Amino acid sequence: MKRNKIKKLGIYVALILCLIIVLTPVYWIATTSIKTERDAFATPPKWVNFHPIFDNYKSLFIEAEFFRFFLNSFIVSMGTMCISLICGIPTAYAFSRLRFRGKTGLFFWVLFTRIAPPMGFVLPFFLIYRNLHLLDTKIGLIVVYLTFNLSLVIWMMTTFFRDIPRDIEEAAMIDGASTLQVFTRVVLPLSVPSLTTVAIFSFLFSWNEFLYALILTRNTAKTAPVVITSFLTRVGIGWGQISAGMVILIIPVIGFSFITRKYLVRGLLGGAIKG
């Protein structure tokens, strides 16, 4: 009994330490966003004994027009996520169930678009977009983001679909269901945890993307992560405004993850069914 209690106590202590390590940077950023510059650089650091201000948020939204760029990020991320799921899920199901010539090579090519360094694609995209007049457009960003999000969806969902026993699909077909009905009424409902996980990752990668947005946008389609860097100037660095922008960018992801936390945990553990 004592050993079990000591073991549980050790687990709780380890979890608390991990939680502190993970949340300390978030707390530091959140408090920096409501500190004066003097309090932010105080030595020793002021963890709680400071007077909160909201001038950094005011500067962010009024002077930098942050809401407009925040909306750009949301539209581009949601558009990329939706198109990636619509195109990637049927493709992943085909990879998991069908047999055809060149399947392995095609699947490797899909993965290559994910593991290839983004810097290698920036110049070709820039030249193509310049000729097609797609620079500084939301559609252009969505197309670029699909290059790495679509491969992510296909790769992850193929693995999840393979975990679903074929017996369930065969039983539905015996009952008279068509292939499309099996996919929409049997496979997809069983894959909800996995779909949620993939959707969050797809949204997150688009939401945090910086390189393509920096090179391929100017003002109209500029995203929030790029705007935050505008506070890095020759005069100095606006750490308060940068921290405020980071807090705002974190909130949608935390909210989305919290709402779908039940499905997210199940999806991360490997899907709804193990074969």
Residue pairs with C-beta under 8 A, 6 or more apart in sequence:
26 250
29 243
29 246
29 247
30 243
30 247
31 47
31 50
32 40
32 239
32 240
32 243
33 56
33 57
33 240
33 243
33 244
33 246
33 247
34 52
34 53
34 54
34 56
35 46
35 50
35 52
35 53
35 240
36 50
36 51
36 53
36 240
37 239
37 240
39 46
39 50
39 51
40 239
40 240
42 50
55 240
56 238
56 240
56 241
56 243
56 244
57 244
59 238
59 240
59 241
59 244
60 66
60 241
60 244
60 245
60 248
61 67
64 227
64 230
64 231
64 241
66 224
66 227
66 245
66 248
69 222
69 223
69 224
69 226
69 227
70 224
70 248
70 249
72 138
72 221
72 222
72 223
72 224
73 207
73 223
73 224
73 225
73 249
74 252
75 138
76 138
76 141
76 142
76 145
76 206
76 221
76 223
77 145
77 203
77 206
77 207
78 203
79 138
79 142
80 141
80 142
80 145
80 146
80 149
80 202
80 203
80 206
81 149
81 199
81 202
81 203
81 206
83 142
83 146
83 150
84 146
84 149
84 150
84 152
84 153
84 202
85 153
85 195
85 198
85 199
85 202
87 146
87 150
87 153
88 149
88 150
88 152
88 153
88 154
88 157
88 198
89 153
89 157
89 188
89 195
90 183
91 154
92 153
92 154
92 155
92 156
92 157
92 158
92 160
92 161
93 157
93 161
93 183
93 187
95 103
95 107
95 154
95 158
95 161
96 157
96 158
96 161
96 162
97 161
97 166
107 154
107 158
110 150
110 151
110 154
110 155
111 151
111 155
113 147
113 148
113 150
113 151
114 148
114 151
114 152
114 155
118 148
118 211
118 212
119 211
121 144
121 147
122 211
122 212
122 215
122 216
125 144
125 212
125 215
125 216
126 135
126 215
126 216
128 134
129 135
129 140
129 216
134 140
134 143
135 216
135 217
135 218
136 216
136 217
136 218
136 219
136 220
136 221
136 222
137 220
137 221
138 221
140 216
140 221
141 212
141 213
141 216
141 217
141 221
141 223
144 212
144 216
145 205
145 206
145 209
145 212
148 205
149 202
149 205
149 206
152 198
152 201
152 202
152 205
153 198
153 202
156 194
156 197
156 198
156 201
157 191
157 194
157 195
157 198
160 191
160 194
160 198
160 267
160 270
160 271
161 187
161 191
162 275
163 270
163 271
163 273
163 274
163 275
164 187
164 190
164 191
164 271
164 272
164 273
164 275
165 273
165 275
168 186
168 190
168 273
169 182
169 186
169 187
172 181
172 182
172 185
172 186
173 179
173 182
177 185
177 186
188 195
190 272
190 273
191 271
191 272
192 263
192 272
193 263
193 264
193 265
193 266
193 267
193 271
193 272
194 267
194 271
194 272
195 263
195 267
196 260
196 263
196 264
196 267
197 263
197 264
197 267
197 268
198 267
199 260
200 253
200 256
200 257
200 260
200 264
203 253
203 256
204 253
207 249
207 252
207 253
208 225
208 249
209 223
209 225
210 225
210 226
213 221
213 222
213 223
213 225
213 226
214 226
214 229
217 223
217 226
224 245
224 248
224 249
225 249
227 245
228 241
228 242
228 245
228 246
228 249
231 237
231 238
231 241
231 242
231 245
232 238
232 242
257 264
266 272
